[in-house]
C-alpha cells in the first residue's frame, strides 16, 4: 500500500485533469460530456460514479 491519502476516485480525476491539460480535444469534451472524455483517455468508470465535472451540471 502507498502512503497516498487520495482515494481511487481522486487519483482518476487527477489523471483525467492532467490528460485534459495536455489535449484540447479532451478538455472540450470534458465540458460537454465527462463520461465520453473519460473514455477518450482510456478509463472506464463504473455506472453511477459521477465526476467533479458532471456534478456541477446537475439540476
PEBEL-V380450 format. One record per residue. RES is the residue in one letter. NEAR is the number of other C-alpha atoms within 12 Angstrom. Layout:
RES_NEAR ; RES_NEAR
//
This chain:
X_5 ; X_7 ; X_6 ; X_9 ; X_10 ; X_13 ; X_12 ; X_14 ; X_19 ; X_17 ; X_16 ; X_24 ; X_28 ; X_19 ; X_19 ; X_33 ; X_27 ; X_18 ; X_25 ; X_23 ; X_16 ; X_14 ; X_17 ; X_15 ; X_19 ; X_26 ; X_24 ; X_21 ; X_24 ; X_30 ; X_23 ; X_17 ; X_21 ; X_31 ; X_29 ; X_24 ; X_31 ; X_35 ; X_19 ; X_22 ; X_27 ; X_15 ; X_19 ; X_18 ; X_22 ; X_12 ; X_8 ; X_10 ; X_19 ; X_21 ; X_29 ; X_20 ; X_25 ; X_22 ; X_15 ; X_12 ; X_14 ; X_9 ; X_5
//
